[in-house]
Amino acid sequence: MPKPWSAMRLERHAQRQNDMKYPAYKASSPLQVNDGDTLNDWLTSRIPKGDLLDINVWIALAHTEHDYHKQAVAYWQAEQAKGTLMWFCRTTMLGMIRLLSQKAVMGPSVLSLKEAYVAYLNFLDISLVKWLPETTDAAKRTDAALVGLSQDVPARMSTDAYLAATAESTGLRMVTFDADFKRFDLKNWLLLGA
């Protein structure tokens, strides 16, 4: 019996992960990446360009029955036509997987945790979708931005504050359906569905 598509997809991803070299940490120095492609130099010398998509945008893109699916797709198509890079960070990746696998959010279209992870991997297979690595320097910049952004922010908005700080510290445009992001006074953000 042939393997299901999702199992083959996970095996292919696992093989790619096995082929990758992983960060090597040196005491009292910034993150050093031993990947043969000078990734650490890229991370420290280049500023990422493009959009950091909020979890709600990734969910709307992935869930065809979502109230904002058509708006998310319209944004996606317009930006992809321009060559805009779309970024995941660890928070948006985990949030998307968690929500896609919750029946309260997805109803009858709920995915298993494995299927939700495959949906995430499918996004990463798109050439304009990128992963935002967190180096020691990037984490420090995000932490500093978070301190500035988090004044008078309710605890329920801690994830939003972190994403706003990440966008602010990297220079990426924050893209969301959540009007509450206006409280962060970001220099560069896009409210969809307004």
SULTA-V199557 format. One record per backbone hydrogen bond with DSSP energy under -0.5 kcal/mol. NH is the residue of the N-H (numbers start at 1). CO is the residue of the C=O. If there is no record, write none. Layout:
NH|CO ; NH|CO
//
This chain:
8|4 ; 9|5 ; 10|6 ; 11|7 ; 12|8 ; 13|9 ; 14|10 ; 15|11 ; 16|12 ; 17|13 ; 18|14 ; 19|15 ; 20|16 ; 20|17 ; 24|32 ; 25|23 ; 29|26 ; 32|24 ; 34|22 ; 34|32 ; 35|33 ; 42|38 ; 43|39 ; 44|40 ; 45|41 ; 46|42 ; 48|46 ; 51|85 ; 52|173 ; 53|51 ; 53|87 ; 54|175 ; 57|54 ; 58|54 ; 59|55 ; 60|56 ; 61|57 ; 62|58 ; 63|59 ; 64|62 ; 66|63 ; 69|66 ; 72|68 ; 73|69 ; 74|70 ; 75|71 ; 76|72 ; 77|73 ; 78|74 ; 79|75 ; 80|76 ; 81|77 ; 82|78 ; 83|79 ; 83|80 ; 84|79 ; 86|128 ; 87|51 ; 88|130 ; 93|89 ; 94|90 ; 95|91 ; 96|92 ; 97|93 ; 98|94 ; 99|95 ; 100|96 ; 101|97 ; 102|99 ; 103|101 ; 105|102 ; 106|102 ; 107|103 ; 109|106 ; 110|107 ; 111|100 ; 116|112 ; 117|113 ; 118|114 ; 119|115 ; 120|116 ; 121|117 ; 122|118 ; 123|119 ; 124|120 ; 125|121 ; 126|123 ; 129|126 ; 130|86 ; 130|128 ; 132|88 ; 133|131 ; 135|133 ; 139|135 ; 140|136 ; 141|137 ; 142|138 ; 143|139 ; 144|140 ; 145|141 ; 146|142 ; 147|143 ; 148|144 ; 149|145 ; 150|146 ; 153|150 ; 154|152 ; 157|154 ; 158|155 ; 161|157 ; 162|158 ; 163|159 ; 164|160 ; 165|161 ; 166|162 ; 167|163 ; 168|164 ; 169|165 ; 170|166 ; 171|167 ; 172|167 ; 173|50 ; 174|188 ; 175|52 ; 176|190 ; 179|177 ; 181|178 ; 182|179 ; 183|180 ; 184|181 ; 185|182 ; 190|174 ; 192|176 ; 192|190 ; 194|191
//
